[in-house]
Structures are given as structure tokens and as C-alpha cells.
Amino acid sequence: MTDDQKNIPRQLEPQEHEDLNVLMIRRREELEELRKLGLNPYPHEFNRNDFSKEIIESFKDDAPVRTVSVAGRIMSLRRMGKASFCHLQDSHGKIQMYLKKDDLGQMYDAFKLMDIGDIVGVKGFVFRTKMGEVSLHAQSLVLLSKSLRPLPIVKEKVDEQGNKVVYDPFSDKELRYRQRYVDLVVNPDVREVFIKRSKIISTFRQFFDTRNYTEVETPVLQPMYGGASARPFKTHHNAHDIDLYLRIADELYLKRLIVGGFDGVYEISKDFRNEGMDRTHNPEFTMLELYVAYKDYRWMMELAEQAIYEIAMAVNGKPTAVLGGHEINFTPPWKRISMFDVIKEYTGKDLRGKLEAELRAIAKELHVELEPTIGVGGIIDEIFSTRVEHYLVQPTFITDYPVEMSPLAKKHRSEQGLVERFEGIVNGQEICNAFSELNDPLDQRARFEEQMKLRARGDEEAQMIDEDFLRALEYGMPPTAGIGIGIDRLTMLLTNKDSIRDVIFFPQMKPEK
């Protein structure tokens, strides 16, 4: 048994750093010994033709002997003199290897200098051991990459009831997020989350492409940020000597393309907002935005619920997901209820037509804390998010928002003071936001000017006046429906994760000490 097979703790205490250094030094000494044997510990390639899962699933005892070629990491070691066993992990799973000195010769001596975490290539034939495990009898062995840091060792055991029990899991959230590369190696289930995330994105593309909507790309660096209420990240372009902003949304550029004659455009993009972090917010996140000409928000509701239903089916094979003890059902149609009606249902307060002073008094009565800089829209939003949103577990469309909350949405066709907007809420969090898009350039300018008044009061998230966007609207934009869908939050829902950091490969973290 090597030192790495001992029970190395997951999170090392300060006094253990010296021991870790000893292990790292020993691995470097092994590296030099391998080189002295004439071996290249970092060769350029290996001809891998097979994968662990397929080998195991296709094996039949009465089939002809099959020779295979696999590659992956050594994840366990059991040496027994002139024979050894190890488990090799590739991108599909794990398979046991049986290695004999008689078969490998000098490479068996080199194998004694290999450790858990080393990446190897193995060629040999498949067989079943006396213990019944489908394994690979190695006939040749190649070291592909010497690991100079010991991996955290996760032990697995099957109990008497046949359940898999994991010992010493690599579970410290801070370490897992910072060292996602280690997390993926020692916690293979994490890989499945990101495979599902990829499936979500590819299914969206297929859903929109079959409807002849065009995927486009718009600027990440923008001279004027807009399309959402958020604080931006700011940078400087030296050649033009101008300040630029990382986009907070794609909306205003995508609507410029509708003005230009596209019938439907969408973009799956990274957006950036200079805001706080919590379980549903990361400063860098992935957003899908879609805009379709000649449609309205009612049509978009039906499209959104159908798209998310199809994605749930593609990812999980069923329209349901279990979250926090609740079974969420994404099957259309989703419940629809207006913003004012849902607030009244859960708080008993009717906010229709209330002035700012009245809304502040109601918020105080409901124990909702408010910033002094926000206006009517911000107050209503705080009351909803604090006192209502967490009750909305099953997929629900909240519709018909106050005009003060939605500077880019078209005024309601039948109710004064409202706009045609909806948000999709699932498990107490927003996953999409959509409008009948405002296409009246004079009304849009007036809305921007109201936003600037809020900025003057100190609301740093109020929107700016984008003169070029207003110029585009003045050329004429057809009636349009638009939607933004948060890819990260949707992935959380469909993979049963309660933190956005669990569905982003490399979430933003504080600097290491």
C-alpha cells in the first residue's frame, strides 16, 4: 500500500501541510526515477479506442476474447508482489485492471512508481475475475501523465443491503468550487450535472432552430449598458480612449435586429452584473434571450412553457423534478395570475393605485425593508419578492406588472397603469422574464427619463438613456414578443441543486488567502 492509500483527510489542517509536502516531494522523486528508467512521463498521445462503461455492459462470458485499449486515471491501488489490481476511471466510469509482472516486464517495475491520480493507457483483454467483476487483463501499460499532487481519496463500499456507502467524501463547498478539476475527478456525479446543463442548451437551440429563429451574437463590450436594472462592470478601451461596459443584458441589441428585419433572433450569452452574490446570483451568468416579431406576451407564455417542458423531457426523461421535497411538474399549461392579485392573495394587501408613501407604509406593516432610493416599482418588487415569491413552488406565470417596474415593456392594452409582462416562477425563484416589447419611441424615451430621475435619487440600478436604441425605434419596430431565460437557474431546477455555484463550472470566489 502506498502512502496515498492511507486515509488522507479532505480538508487539511495547517499542521498537516508538512505531510502534504512530503507526499508531493515523493511524487517528484518518483518522476525522476521514471525518467531514469528511460520513460517519458508526459508522452504526446495514446490510441484509446474503448471506454469502461461500454466494456462492462457488453461483456459476455461465452463471447470470444476481446482486446481493448483504454485510458484514464488510477483511482485505487492494490499491489501484491508480482501482481496488482487497480481501478481506472475514464469519462464514462471505472473498470478494474489486473497487472502481472510476467506480462508487463520492466513496465511492472515502473508501475511501482505510479500513484493514485496518475493517468495511464492500457491495452489488454477483458475477463471476469473469480469475484465476478468484469476487468481488463493488462498486456501493455503506458504512463500518460504523472500526478504530482495527491488526490483526496474517496472510499466506496457496498453494504449488506446493496447500498453504496461513501467514506471521506470531498465535500467542502469552498474547495469544490475553487478546485472544480479535483471535484470532477473524485465526485463523478458532478459531471452529470454539467452534461445535463449542456443538454439544456442544445435542446433550446434545437427548439428555436426548428422554428426558423436565427441565433446571433451581439457585443459583450458596450458603450452604453441597458436592457435590465443592474449595475455594470466598467472597463477602458485604450485605442479609442473610452470607457466601456460588460453587458448586463442582450435586449437592446437584439431588438435593433428586429428593427433591421429579422423575424426571430435569439442569443445564448454570458451577461455580467456587478451585484451581490447568493445562492441564485453570480456576477457572471448565462442568459438566453429570444425576440419574435409580430407576437405578444400571451403567445410567448405558451412558447416558454412548451420549451421548458420539452427541455425537462430531454434532460430527465419526464416532465417532473423533485426539489426540496416537492415534485415540480412542468407540464403545460402553467398557472397564470397577475402581480397585484398574487400579492393580495398572500398578504391581504391590495396595492393597485397606491402612491409611494402608501406603499412604504404597507411595506413597513409587512416588515419589508426598503432602500430610500427606490420608487414605486422597486417597493412593489420588494414586497413581492420578500412576502410572496417563496410560496410559488409549482410553475407559475406572474403577469401584468405595474408600469413603474418595467421600463421596456408595452403598456397593457386594457388595464391602465400596467404593462404586458410576465415572469415564470418555479420553486420560489424567477427563471424567465418576458414582455410585449415597447415599440413606441416617444413612450420609450419618457420611460428612460423616469429611470434617470430614479438615478438622480441614488438608484444605481436604474436604466440609462440609450440614444442609439431610441433612434432605432424611431425607424420603426414591429410588434414584438421578447423573453429572457436564466440557464443557470433552470439547470438548478432540473438537477436538484440549491446553489447556482453547483451548476457553474468555475463560479466567482473571493481570492484565496
Secondary structure, DSSP 8 states (H G I E B T S, - for coil): --GGGS---SS--GGGHHHHHHHHHHHHHHHHHHHHTT--SS-S-------HHHHHHH--TTS---EEEEEEEEEEEEEETTEEEEEEEETTEEEEEEEEHHHHTHHHHHHTT--TT-EEEEEEEEEE-TTS-EEEEEEEEEEEE---S-----EEEE-TTS-EEEES----HHHHHHTHHHHHHH-THHHHHHHHHHHHHHHHHHHHHTTT-EE----SEESS--SSS----EEEETTTTEEEEE-S-SHHHHHHHHHTT-SEEEEEEEEE-----BTTB-SEEEEEEEEEET--HHHHHHHHHHHHHHHHHHHHSSSEEEETTEEEE--SS-EEEEHHHHHHHHH----TT--HHHHHHHHHHTT----TT--HHHHHHHHHHHHTGGG--S-EEEEEEEGGG-TTB-B-SSSTTEEEEEEEEETTEEEEEEEEB---HHHHHHHHHHHHHHHHTT-TTS----HHHHHHHHH----EEEEEEEHHHHHHHHHT-SSGGGGSSS-------
